[in-house]
Amino acid sequence: MSLAKFEPALGQEGYVYELSRGVVIVSDVPGIPHMLQVDEVREQFSRYRSQHPDKIYVMGGGSDCKILLSDFESERHPDLTVYLTPPPKEKRFWAYWIPEIVVEVVSPTSVERDYVLKSEEYLDFGIKEYWIIDADRREMLVQRRGRGKWSDRVVTPSQIYETKLLPGLRFDCKAVFAAAERG
């Protein structure tokens, strides 16, 4: 299916739809452990934003936002996006508004999409950092843009991650994995 036909289409409630390189991907709404992890990530960004109100413009995720990738015939709905700037004033702003940070929480059915397909697409789109949180591996893979390619850094639960994009943020992935275990 083309991105032009997919973007305005309506789906059946209870499922998540993405267009992945011209193919419609239908997934069940993720479970509670996934939700708790995304909530913990958002909470850490929210605490940062309350202390640094001028740094983050807005955060979005799932049904709040989308990334339109016409070169790939893909439409993505990341688990969490962090935008540092307002959207462009263009009508189809989702095709041009680039989040600085995109976070995906890996589900058993999303491993290849999160690690391979989305990684390539997000690099091409211009995203500065892509965080892949994987509770099964108990690690967060941070991909940082540099000279047109990703440089990878693995963050384990015993480490705190700091990004130059948000000075002063001390991201604790151990808390994210603890949230998954509560579910």
Contacts in CASP RR format, 6 or more apart in sequence:
PFRMAT RR
TARGET T0000
AUTHOR 0000-0000-0000
METHOD contacts of the structure
MODEL  1
MSLAKFEPALGQEGYVYELSRGVVIVSDVPGIPHMLQVDEVREQFSRYRS
QHPDKIYVMGGGSDCKILLSDFESERHPDLTVYLTPPPKEKRFWAYWIPE
IVVEVVSPTSVERDYVLKSEEYLDFGIKEYWIIDADRREMLVQRRGRGKW
SDRVVTPSQIYETKLLPGLRFDCKAVFAAAERG
1 19 0 8 1.000
1 22 0 8 1.000
1 23 0 8 1.000
1 24 0 8 1.000
1 73 0 8 1.000
2 22 0 8 1.000
2 73 0 8 1.000
3 19 0 8 1.000
3 22 0 8 1.000
3 68 0 8 1.000
3 69 0 8 1.000
3 70 0 8 1.000
3 73 0 8 1.000
3 74 0 8 1.000
3 75 0 8 1.000
6 19 0 8 1.000
6 22 0 8 1.000
6 24 0 8 1.000
6 75 0 8 1.000
7 68 0 8 1.000
7 75 0 8 1.000
9 17 0 8 1.000
11 17 0 8 1.000
14 28 0 8 1.000
14 29 0 8 1.000
15 26 0 8 1.000
15 27 0 8 1.000
15 28 0 8 1.000
15 29 0 8 1.000
16 26 0 8 1.000
16 27 0 8 1.000
16 28 0 8 1.000
16 29 0 8 1.000
16 30 0 8 1.000
16 62 0 8 1.000
16 77 0 8 1.000
17 24 0 8 1.000
17 25 0 8 1.000
17 26 0 8 1.000
17 27 0 8 1.000
18 24 0 8 1.000
18 25 0 8 1.000
18 27 0 8 1.000
18 74 0 8 1.000
18 75 0 8 1.000
18 76 0 8 1.000
18 77 0 8 1.000
18 113 0 8 1.000
19 25 0 8 1.000
19 73 0 8 1.000
19 74 0 8 1.000
19 75 0 8 1.000
20 74 0 8 1.000
20 113 0 8 1.000
20 117 0 8 1.000
21 72 0 8 1.000
21 73 0 8 1.000
21 74 0 8 1.000
21 117 0 8 1.000
22 73 0 8 1.000
22 74 0 8 1.000
25 113 0 8 1.000
27 107 0 8 1.000
27 109 0 8 1.000
27 110 0 8 1.000
30 105 0 8 1.000
30 107 0 8 1.000
32 183 0 8 1.000
33 135 0 8 1.000
33 179 0 8 1.000
33 180 0 8 1.000
33 181 0 8 1.000
33 182 0 8 1.000
33 183 0 8 1.000
34 79 0 8 1.000
34 105 0 8 1.000
34 107 0 8 1.000
34 180 0 8 1.000
36 179 0 8 1.000
36 180 0 8 1.000
36 182 0 8 1.000
36 183 0 8 1.000
37 105 0 8 1.000
37 133 0 8 1.000
37 135 0 8 1.000
37 176 0 8 1.000
37 177 0 8 1.000
37 179 0 8 1.000
37 180 0 8 1.000
38 61 0 8 1.000
38 79 0 8 1.000
38 80 0 8 1.000
38 103 0 8 1.000
38 105 0 8 1.000
39 179 0 8 1.000
40 175 0 8 1.000
40 176 0 8 1.000
40 178 0 8 1.000
40 179 0 8 1.000
41 79 0 8 1.000
41 80 0 8 1.000
41 103 0 8 1.000
41 105 0 8 1.000
41 133 0 8 1.000
41 176 0 8 1.000
42 59 0 8 1.000
42 80 0 8 1.000
44 169 0 8 1.000
44 171 0 8 1.000
44 172 0 8 1.000
44 175 0 8 1.000
45 56 0 8 1.000
45 59 0 8 1.000
45 80 0 8 1.000
45 82 0 8 1.000
45 169 0 8 1.000
46 59 0 8 1.000
48 55 0 8 1.000
48 56 0 8 1.000
48 166 0 8 1.000
48 168 0 8 1.000
48 169 0 8 1.000
49 55 0 8 1.000
49 56 0 8 1.000
49 59 0 8 1.000
52 166 0 8 1.000
52 168 0 8 1.000
55 84 0 8 1.000
55 166 0 8 1.000
55 167 0 8 1.000
56 82 0 8 1.000
56 83 0 8 1.000
56 84 0 8 1.000
56 166 0 8 1.000
57 83 0 8 1.000
57 84 0 8 1.000
57 85 0 8 1.000
57 86 0 8 1.000
58 83 0 8 1.000
59 80 0 8 1.000
59 81 0 8 1.000
59 82 0 8 1.000
59 83 0 8 1.000
60 80 0 8 1.000
60 81 0 8 1.000
60 82 0 8 1.000
60 83 0 8 1.000
61 77 0 8 1.000
61 78 0 8 1.000
61 79 0 8 1.000
61 80 0 8 1.000
61 81 0 8 1.000
62 77 0 8 1.000
62 78 0 8 1.000
62 79 0 8 1.000
63 77 0 8 1.000
65 77 0 8 1.000
65 78 0 8 1.000
65 81 0 8 1.000
65 94 0 8 1.000
65 99 0 8 1.000
66 75 0 8 1.000
66 76 0 8 1.000
66 77 0 8 1.000
66 94 0 8 1.000
67 75 0 8 1.000
67 76 0 8 1.000
67 77 0 8 1.000
67 78 0 8 1.000
67 81 0 8 1.000
67 94 0 8 1.000
67 99 0 8 1.000
67 102 0 8 1.000
67 121 0 8 1.000
67 122 0 8 1.000
67 125 0 8 1.000
68 74 0 8 1.000
68 75 0 8 1.000
68 92 0 8 1.000
68 94 0 8 1.000
68 95 0 8 1.000
69 75 0 8 1.000
69 76 0 8 1.000
69 121 0 8 1.000
69 124 0 8 1.000
69 125 0 8 1.000
70 95 0 8 1.000
71 124 0 8 1.000
72 120 0 8 1.000
72 121 0 8 1.000
72 124 0 8 1.000
74 117 0 8 1.000
74 121 0 8 1.000
76 118 0 8 1.000
76 121 0 8 1.000
76 122 0 8 1.000
78 99 0 8 1.000
78 102 0 8 1.000
78 103 0 8 1.000
78 104 0 8 1.000
78 118 0 8 1.000
79 103 0 8 1.000
79 104 0 8 1.000
79 105 0 8 1.000
80 102 0 8 1.000
80 103 0 8 1.000
81 99 0 8 1.000
81 101 0 8 1.000
81 102 0 8 1.000
81 103 0 8 1.000
82 99 0 8 1.000
82 100 0 8 1.000
82 101 0 8 1.000
82 102 0 8 1.000
82 103 0 8 1.000
82 165 0 8 1.000
82 166 0 8 1.000
83 97 0 8 1.000
83 99 0 8 1.000
83 100 0 8 1.000
84 100 0 8 1.000
84 165 0 8 1.000
87 93 0 8 1.000
87 97 0 8 1.000
88 96 0 8 1.000
88 97 0 8 1.000
90 96 0 8 1.000
98 125 0 8 1.000
98 126 0 8 1.000
98 127 0 8 1.000
99 127 0 8 1.000
100 127 0 8 1.000
100 128 0 8 1.000
100 129 0 8 1.000
100 165 0 8 1.000
101 127 0 8 1.000
101 128 0 8 1.000
101 129 0 8 1.000
101 130 0 8 1.000
101 131 0 8 1.000
101 163 0 8 1.000
101 165 0 8 1.000
101 166 0 8 1.000
102 122 0 8 1.000
102 127 0 8 1.000
102 129 0 8 1.000
102 130 0 8 1.000
102 131 0 8 1.000
103 130 0 8 1.000
103 131 0 8 1.000
103 133 0 8 1.000
104 110 0 8 1.000
104 114 0 8 1.000
104 118 0 8 1.000
104 130 0 8 1.000
104 131 0 8 1.000
104 132 0 8 1.000
104 133 0 8 1.000
105 133 0 8 1.000
105 135 0 8 1.000
106 114 0 8 1.000
106 115 0 8 1.000
106 132 0 8 1.000
106 133 0 8 1.000
106 134 0 8 1.000
106 135 0 8 1.000
106 136 0 8 1.000
106 137 0 8 1.000
108 136 0 8 1.000
114 132 0 8 1.000
115 132 0 8 1.000
115 141 0 8 1.000
118 130 0 8 1.000
119 130 0 8 1.000
119 132 0 8 1.000
119 143 0 8 1.000
119 150 0 8 1.000
122 130 0 8 1.000
122 143 0 8 1.000
123 130 0 8 1.000
123 143 0 8 1.000
123 145 0 8 1.000
123 148 0 8 1.000
123 149 0 8 1.000
123 150 0 8 1.000
126 145 0 8 1.000
127 145 0 8 1.000
128 144 0 8 1.000
128 145 0 8 1.000
128 165 0 8 1.000
129 142 0 8 1.000
129 143 0 8 1.000
129 144 0 8 1.000
129 145 0 8 1.000
129 163 0 8 1.000
129 165 0 8 1.000
130 142 0 8 1.000
130 143 0 8 1.000
130 150 0 8 1.000
131 140 0 8 1.000
131 141 0 8 1.000
131 142 0 8 1.000
131 143 0 8 1.000
132 140 0 8 1.000
132 141 0 8 1.000
132 142 0 8 1.000
132 143 0 8 1.000
133 140 0 8 1.000
133 173 0 8 1.000
133 176 0 8 1.000
134 140 0 8 1.000
134 141 0 8 1.000
135 176 0 8 1.000
135 177 0 8 1.000
135 180 0 8 1.000
138 156 0 8 1.000
138 157 0 8 1.000
138 177 0 8 1.000
139 154 0 8 1.000
139 155 0 8 1.000
139 156 0 8 1.000
139 157 0 8 1.000
139 173 0 8 1.000
140 154 0 8 1.000
140 155 0 8 1.000
140 161 0 8 1.000
140 173 0 8 1.000
140 176 0 8 1.000
141 152 0 8 1.000
141 153 0 8 1.000
141 154 0 8 1.000
141 155 0 8 1.000
142 152 0 8 1.000
142 153 0 8 1.000
142 154 0 8 1.000
142 155 0 8 1.000
142 161 0 8 1.000
142 163 0 8 1.000
143 150 0 8 1.000
143 151 0 8 1.000
143 152 0 8 1.000
144 150 0 8 1.000
144 151 0 8 1.000
144 153 0 8 1.000
153 161 0 8 1.000
155 161 0 8 1.000
155 171 0 8 1.000
155 173 0 8 1.000
156 173 0 8 1.000
157 173 0 8 1.000
157 174 0 8 1.000
157 177 0 8 1.000
158 174 0 8 1.000
159 173 0 8 1.000
160 170 0 8 1.000
160 171 0 8 1.000
160 172 0 8 1.000
161 170 0 8 1.000
161 171 0 8 1.000
161 173 0 8 1.000
162 168 0 8 1.000
162 169 0 8 1.000
162 170 0 8 1.000
162 171 0 8 1.000
163 169 0 8 1.000
163 171 0 8 1.000
END
